[in-house]
Amino acid sequence: MASMTIRKIDDQFKIRLRVRAAANGHSMEEEARDILRRALSGQDQEPFNLAARIRARVAAVGGVTLALPPREPIREPPDIGG
């Protein structure tokens, strides 16, 4: 295995890496390897799209058809002047 040294990293990035590593139970070195491994795995991930995921889940059961009520004119606002 090869080794690598990364110089001139912002202090804030280093702090965030340390916190992230601690949250995942890793050393900073292992966390950095994991980040690089996922970023360079060759799998181009699609951006997260919540609406598309919900639509795909609902489509499996046939979706939902809602009856829309008829439209009516806007009512007059209430008189709160007393």
N, C-alpha and C positions, 0 to 999 in steps of 0.2 A: 504494500500500500504506500502511496505517496503522501508526503506531508506538505502543508502549505502554511504560510504566514501571511496574515492580512494586516496591513499597516494603515494608519490614519483613519480609524473608525471613529465616528462621532461618539462622544461620551454617552449621549442619550440612546444611541443604538445599542451600545454595550450594556447599558442598564436594562433596556427593554429585552435584550437577549438573555440576560441573567434572570430576570423575572419570569420570562417565558420558559426558560429551562427549569427553573425551580417549580413552576406550576405543573410541568410535565414530568417531573422527577428525573430530569437529565442533568448532566453537566453542560456547561456552556458549549463545550466542544461537540458533544453528542447532539445537542440541539441544532448547532450550526450545520453539522453533517446531515441531520434529518431535513432541515430546510432546503439545503442544496440538493439532496436526493430527490425530494418531491418536486422541486422546481425544474430539475433537469431529467426527470424520468421519461420524457418523450411523450407523455400523455398530455395533449393540449386540452385543458379543461374549459368547458363552456362557462361563461359567467353565470352566477347564481341568479335564477329567475323564479321568484316565488309564485307568480301568477301562472307560469307555464307548468310548474310542478303541481299546483292545485288542480289546474285544468286536466292534466294527465291522470291524476288520481280519481277525479270525478268522472272522467270519460269512461273509465273501466266499468262503472255501474250504470252507464247510459246517460249521465248528465241529469240536469234538473230543468224542467220547464215550468215557469211561473206564469200565472195568469195576471196580466196587468190590469189594474182598475181603470175605468174610463176617466179621461181627463175632464176636469171641471174648471170653470172660471175661478180666478183667485178671489177669495172672500175678502171682505172689507176688514181692515184691522180693528181691534177693539178700541173703544173710547176709554182712555185711562185718565182723562182730564178731570173727571169727577163732577 
